[in-house]
Amino acid sequence: MKSSIRRRLTVSAAVVTATTLLLTGCAKGGGSSSSGEDGTITLWTHNAGNAGELGAIQTIVDDFNASGSGYTVDLQAFPQDSYNQSVTAAAAAKKLPCIMDIDGPNVPNWAWAGYLAPLEGMDEELSDYLPTTIGKYDDKIYSYGFYDVSLVMVSRQSILDENGIRTPTIDQPWTKDEFSDALAKLKASGKYEYPADFQTGSTGEWWPYAYSPFLQSSGGDLIDRDDYKSADGVLNGPEAVEWATWFRGLAANGDIALKSGSDPTQAFANGKTGILYSGSWTAVPLRKAFDDTVFLPTVDLGQGPKIGGGSWQWGMSATCDNPEAASAYMKFAAQDEYVAKVATDTNNIPTTPGAAAEVPGFEDGGENDIFRQYAQEYAVLRPVTPGYPFIATTFTKAAQDILNGADPQAVLDQATKDIDANQQQNNYFQ
């Protein structure tokens, strides 16, 4: 992701507020904020406060505006914490911009709600994109992203060697038993406050993004993906209960904190933990801290390692009154050079092979190539249903209750009932 998980940004005084955007972004006519009479269309991003990515997007906008297309894009940036609420408010007021970014798992919901228009005529431009960076709903493409991120187990080679722990590989990840043994060895060393840090103090989308892959690796899931009608049997079946019991056991056994600290990466760097469950976004700071940092595959709980897939993506609003201009920008921005630009400036996984070859470290055999391999081999999209936001919050509550000692079967049964009722009440599966 760089996803809503990765960045907990401090909003600067220069941030454009949602209220200001809703007022100044209005179109001259048509009841839409999509474009102005001079052919200018508006682009919204959640990247206010994130200088790296915002600067990269501004470069694309500037290049497009200078390209001679006859169209102009006006970039307006929101703080991430209020971005989704601002989009929802703008949609209700029929004042959405022509172009906006969307957190990948929200694409089906926004498409179903009528916020987004399908991206037509872009099959060629998007043919090389990682599947997890393409947002689809009802067999139509609604968005694409410049990058993805990869969940990883982070450690140091010296830690593994000192404790007799095998270094897992993409072909031979840790099994559940091996991981348990590794945690026991780290605990027995007496060097660490906790053997591992699973970032249990994080909030929001981190919980389904980070922990549902372990559920899937156990053989369960958030919902039955054959028809998206029900979670029965996959969220509350024996495989799911086995995952929940394992997850609860990590905290109960003192292998991870019930609620980790505010900066798990720094805690790992300070030697408080031996293994950090985090993501590719930690590569830059932890390589600076240690020359033997290793980024390892996640644990295989029975069905192979799984990681969350899908990060921030770009789409067109269904109410844009200049779809030709929006389409021109979307095609322009999809070029490898801009994928490479955004990936470079954000230290994320470039979505195309061509862009990867241009980003230092992500070329074949580069030090970051392993992250792209993990994304290709292990990534699972969060459920492609408009009901995902409800599924996410329901799973988050269930996982938190389980970690705090609630009965796994009872909690998962209730979560299943709640998700099924929401899916059926809203006819999301039709």
N, C-alpha and C positions, 0 to 999 in steps of 0.2 A: 502497500500500500504504500510508496509513500501513500498512505491513506490517511483517513481521518485519525488514524492511530498515531502515526509517526510524529506529527508535529503538534506540540501544545504551545501555540505561539503567543507571544506577548503583543497585544495590539498597540501600535504606535499612535501618537496623536494625529498623525497624518492620514489615518485610515478614513476612507469615505464611509459614512454611516449608512445604514439601510434606509433610513428615512430620507436622507439627502438623495440617494440613488433613485429611490422610487419617485421623487419629485422631479429631479433634473433629467432622469432617463426617459421621460415620457415622450412619445412621438408627437408630431405636430397634428396627427389625425389618426383615425381608424381605431382609437381606443387601445393602442398598443404602444409600449415603450421601445418597440423593435428598431425603428429607424427614423431618420429625419428627412425633411424635404430635399436636402442636398445630397441624398444618397448615402449618408452616414448611417452605419448600423452600430449597435451597442453590443459589447462583449462583457460579460460578468465573470469574475473569477473569485475564488475563495482565498486567494494568496496574499491578501494584504498582511503585511508583517513578515512575510517570507521573501526576503530580498532576492534570493537565488532564483527561485522559480518565477516570481513575478517579473524579474528582469529578463528572463528567457522568453516569457510570453510577450513582453513588450517588444522585444527584438523581432519576433514573428509579425506582430501587428505593424511595426514600423516598416518592415520589408514589404509586407502586403500593401500598405498604403503608398509605398513608393514604386510599386510594380507596374503601374499604368493600367490597372484593371478597370479604373473608373469608379471604384468603390472605396469607401473609407471606413475603417473600424475604429471605434472609440472604446478604449479599455477602461473599465471601472472595477475597482478591487474592494472586496468585502473582507472583514475579519472572519476567519473560519468558524468561530463559535456561533455566529449569527447568520451564516450564509444560507443554510437550508431553510431557516425560518423566513429569511428575506425572499427567497425564491417562492416559497409557498404563498406568502402575502402578495407578491407581485402577480402570481398566477391567478389568485382570487380576484385581483383588481384588473386582470387582463392587461398587465403592464410588464410582461416578461421581455427581456432583451432578445435579440436575434440569436445570439450565441452565448452559451454558458457552460461552465464545467460542472460535472456531476460525480459524486462518489460512486464508483462502479456498481456496487450492489443496489443502489437506489434507482438505477436506470429503468428496470421493469416497472417500478411503481410510478415513476414520473411519466413513462410512456403510456401506461394504462390510464393515468389521470389526465392525459391530454396535454401535458406540458411540452412534449417533445415531438418533433417531426422525424420520420425515417430519413436516413442518409441514403439517397438514391444516386446511382451512377458512380459509386466509389469502390466497386469490387476490385478493380485493378490496383488502386492506390492502397487498399487495405489487405491485399492478398498475402503479404509477408508478415503481417502483424501477429504477435503472440495472441493466441485465442483468448487469453484472459484479459486482453486490453481492448477487446471489441464488445460493446454493449448491445445485446440483442433482446428482443421481446417479440413473441408471436412470429418468429422466423424472419424478422426484419432487423436491420442494423440501425441503431439509434445513436451510437456514440463510438468514439475511439479514444485511446489514451496513448501518450508518448512513451510511457514507461510502466513497469510493474516493480514490485519489490518482492523479496523472498524472506520468509521466516527461516531461521537457522538456530542451531545450538552453537553458542560461542564459548570457546575455552582457549587455553594456551597449551601448546605442545608440551611445554615443561610440566604443566600440571598433570596432564595425562600420563606422561612418562614416569613422573615421580610416584604416581599412585597405581602404576601397572594397569592403566585403562587403555583398551584398544582404541585406536583412532578410527572412527567409522568413515566409510566412503559412500559415494552415491550408489555404488553397486552392493555394498554391504553395510547398511546402516545399523545402528544399535537395535537389538531386540528389546522387548520389555524387560526381560530378565537381565540382559547386559546393562541396561540403563539403571536398573535397580541396584545392581552390583557396583556400578560406578559411583552412585550416590552414597552407598554404604562405605566405600573406600574413602571418599572425600570426607565423610562425617568422621570416620575413624582417625583421619589424619589430625583432627583437632585444630586445623588451621582456619576454618571458615565459620562464619556466623551461621550460614546455611550452605549446604552443598550446592544448591542451585537457586536461581532466581527466575520465577515464571512471570514476573511483573503483575502480580495479583493486586497491586495497588492502583493499577491503571483502570480507566473507566470507559464507558461508551463502547464503540465498535471494536475495541481491542478484544473484548470477551468472545464474541462469536468468531471474529477473525482469527484469533490465536488459539482458542480452545476447541472449537468445533472440528478442526482438522484432526485432533486426537480422537474425537468421537468417530469420525469417518475412518480413521486408521484402525479403529476397533471393529468396524463393520456396521456402525450405526450411521445416522444422518439426522439433519434437522427436519427433513420432510421426505416423503417418498417422491423421488424425482420422475417416476414414470408418468404421473399425471398431476402432481402437486396438489392433490385433493386432501391428503391426510398425512400426519406424522406418525400414525399408529403403527407400531411394529418396528419402526426405525429409530424413533426418539425414545421409546420406552421399552424396547425389546431387550433380550438378554445381553446383546453386544453393547447396547447403550448403558445398561446397568453396570456392566463390567468396566466400561470407560469411567463412569461416575465413581465407582468404588476405587479405581486406581487414582483418579484425580484427587478425591478426598484423602486417600492414603498419603499422598505427597505432603500435604499439610499436617495430617495427623501424626505422621512419623517424623516431622521436623526436617523433611528434606527441602521444603520451600516455606517461605513465610506465609502465614494466613493472609497478611496484607503487606506487600513489599513496600520499600521506601519510594520516595518520589523520583529518584534518579537511579534506576537499576544499572545503567551502563557505568556510571561513576562508582557505584558500589562494587561492581565487578573489577573495575580498574584499581580500586583501593584494596582489593584482596579479600573482600567480605564474602564472596561466593566463588565457587570453582567453575560453574557452568552457568551461562546466561542464555535464557530462551528469549530471543529478540529477533532482529531482522538485519537485512543487508545494509540498512542505514547506519549501523554501528561500525561499518568497516573503516571509515576515515578516522574517527577518534580513537578506536582501539588499535589500529595499526600504528598510529602515532605513539600510543602508550606502550606498546609491546611489539617487538619484532618477531614474536613467535605466536601471535594470535591466529587461531584456526576457526574457520567457519564451517560447521559440520551439519550434516543432514539431521532432520528431526527423527524422533524415535518411531520405529515400526511396531505398532501395537497389534499387528496381525494381518493387516491388509495393505502393508506398505506404508512408507511415510506419506503424509499429506500436509500441504500448506495452503493457506488462503490465497486466492487469486483475485485480481481485479483491483485497480486503484482509481485515481481520479481520471476522468475522461471528459471529452468535449462533444457537445451536441447542439442541435438547432431547435429553437422553440417552434411549437406548432402555430403560434400566433404571429410569427415574424412577417411583416408586411413587405419585406424585400428578400424573399427566399433565394433569388438569384445571387444576390450579393453574399448572403450567408453561405450558400453552397460554394461559391468561388473561394471564399476564405477557407472553408473546411478542406477543400481539395489542395489549396496552396499550402496550408499548415501541415498537411500529412506527409510532406516530403522528408526523405531520410535526413537531410541536413538539419531540419528543425527537430526531428526526433532526437538526433544526436546532440543538438544544442541544449534541449531541455534536460536530457539524461545527464549530460556533462555537468550542467549547473546545479543539478539536484543530487548527483551521485547515485542515481537510480539505474535500473536495468533498461537499456534501450529496447524498444519493442520490435525492431526489425534487424535482420542480419546486417543489412547495409549500414545502418546507423551504428550497430555494435562495433563494426570494423573501424569506425571513426572515433569512438570514445575510448580514450586510453584506459587499459585494464580490462575492457570488455571484449577485445578481439579474441579470436580463438587462442586458447592457451594463456590468456591474460589472467592477472591475479583476481579479477572479478568475474571471469567467465563462469565460475562455479555457481554464482547466483543465477545466471541465466539458465544454466543446466537444471538447477533446482526448480525454477519456474516452469521449465518445459516438462520436466519429469513428474513433479509432485503436485502442481497447483490444481486446486479444485475451486471453481467459482462458488460463491455463496448462492443459495437457491435462486434460480431465475424465475421469480414470481413477484407480482406486485405486493404480495403479503410479506415480503422479506423484512421490512422495517419492524413489523409486529413480531415476526419470528425472532429477530435479533434481540429485541428487548425481553421477550419471553425466555429465550435461552439464557440470556445474561442473568436474569433473576434466578433461574433454575440452577445455573452453575454456581452462582454465589451462595445460594442456600445449601447446595450439596457440599461446597467447600467448608461451610460453617457447621456441617454435621447433620443436616437434615437427611431423612431416609431417601436414598436415591430413587427407588421404585415409585414411591408416593409423589416425589417432586416431578419426576419425568412423566408420570401418568397425568398429573395436572397440567403440565406444560403442553402435552399432546392434546388434551381436551381443549385448551385455550386456543392453540394454533388451528386445530381443526374447525372450531367454531368460527374463528375469524376468516379462514379461507372460504368456508361455505357461506357465511353471511354476506361476504362481499363478492361472491362468485368469481374469485381471482383465477380459478382454474379454467374458466370458459374462454 
